[in-house]
Amino acid sequence: MSFADRIKSAPLKQWIKFAIASILFFLFLYWHGGWGWVVLELVWFDLFITKYIPWDWWKKIQNKTVYQLFSWIDAIVFALIAVYFINVYTFQNFVIPSSSLEKTLRVGDYLAVSKVAYGPRVPMTPLSFPLVQHTFPWGTKSYCEKPQWKYRRLAGLDTIKAMDIVVFNFPAGDTVCSLVQNPDYYTLCEYYGRDVVLNNKSTFGDIVWRPVDRRENYVKRCVGLPGQTLEIRSSRIYINGEPQKEPANMQYNYWVYTDDRGISTRQFESLKINAEDRHCMSQLRQITEETEKPSEMVYLLPMTRDMVQQIQTLPNVTKVICDTISSMADTHVYPSSSLGWTRDNYGPIYIPRKGESIVLNDSTLLLYRRLIEVYEGNTLTKQGDVYYLNGEPAEQYCFKMNYYWMMGDNRHNSADSRYWGFVPEDHIVGKPLFVWLSIEKDESFWNLGKSIRWNRLFKSVEKLQ
């Protein structure tokens, strides 16, 4: 059959399908900007109209078993392709793994994360398996390192605002010890020494590099925007010298003193302090120098202000004190302990904005060297008093990207920007919209009355704050 005959014989239904597919495809290309992909229009035309390529050849197979096998393969391939594009350009599922945003977002919350909110990234690692971030359950990588595409973000509905909760790729997750992934590689090197980490594979495993979009997903609150100066004084955040409103559900650690009865499981449950925190704190029950009675017991518990008021009413609680002592030994904050900063008294620190410049000197490089070399891909050396940027003498550096400062609401139990620094704009994944499932991991899943937090299902993240 000739080309003209194929066109004439195509039923109206196929032309309608082709028209709808073409309109959606061109709208996507307009948004994406990758007009080189327009050649795929020839594929759609053949798929719906001319059918030179036998796309559905397997439907002619007579053997029922083989037919069913190819039917399943066809459905799975279509589903994987659809899921890939949905995950990359529209929505992605994310589960809260740690308590850094308690009690705003709780461990076991499953979030629908919008990529469209801040604009989806064009895949930097395009050859990757959908629904798997970086590693299959059996331990192999779920992506190909090549090709690697340059960072580009499509137009979004909004920009990141102060106090937004944001999902992003972990900036310090570029290098990973395969057997010890928490704390991160750089913290391990600081603790044990780089040579120990590199040479002790039985303990730390192989050292793995991950592309930006294949690094672990983190979720924190954006407390500092590009171009702002952030400072923490006595746990209070100041932006450009002005104190900031604190989240309603923000937690700090408190020392809780009780009589010899301690705190019961029922009391912990009424306070909504999960078993992980209870277990960790039970190891800290001790008789301290401050205890007046040998029978007194001491807990270190993360609590909101409302929880503090609630626990103070318990008859077995004798004293509650906010934990400020632990911060004094906090020597691993970003960028160096030499500055004397702690989790509760930090900065001031300037958050870089795209197009703005800094003077290159020892002080600024302590804060921004990783940004210049790792995140923005430059080489920076010093010979005598002269700095060389990509081999050329330089006195200033102009930033190519915006940066953000992310912190958890569980302020004393959050590994955040205070410990690993700035979040570059190319690491931003999206904005969580709502909780579609919430599981209480301390309960048996089959006890549906308690294992599922029904009151959180399909609640918007804004309403949970």
Buried (B, 14 or more C-beta within 10 A) or exposed (E): EEEEEBEEEBEEEBEEBBEEBBEEBEEBBEBBEEEEEEEEBEEBBBBBBBBEEEEEEBEEBEEEEEBEEBEEEBEEEEEEEEBBEEBBBEBBEBBBBBBBBBBBBBBBBBBBBBBBBBBBBBBBBBEBBBEEBBBEEEEEBBBEEEEBEEBBBBEBEEEBEBEBBBBBBBBBBBBBBEEBBEBBBBBBBBEBEEEEBEEEEEEBBEEBEBBBBBBBBBBBBBBBBBBBBBBBEEBEBBBEEEEBEBBEBBBBBBBBBBEEEBBEEEBBBEBBBBBEBBEBBEEEBEEEEEBEEEEBBBBBBBBBEEBBEBBEEBEBBBBBEBBBEBBEEBEBBBBEEEBEBBBBBBBBBBBBBEEEEBEBEEEBBEBBBBBBBBBBEBEBEEEEEEBBBEEEEBEEBEBBBBBBBBBBBBBBBBBBBBBBBBBBBBBBBBBBBBBBBBBBEBBEEEEEEEBBBEEBBEBEBEEBB
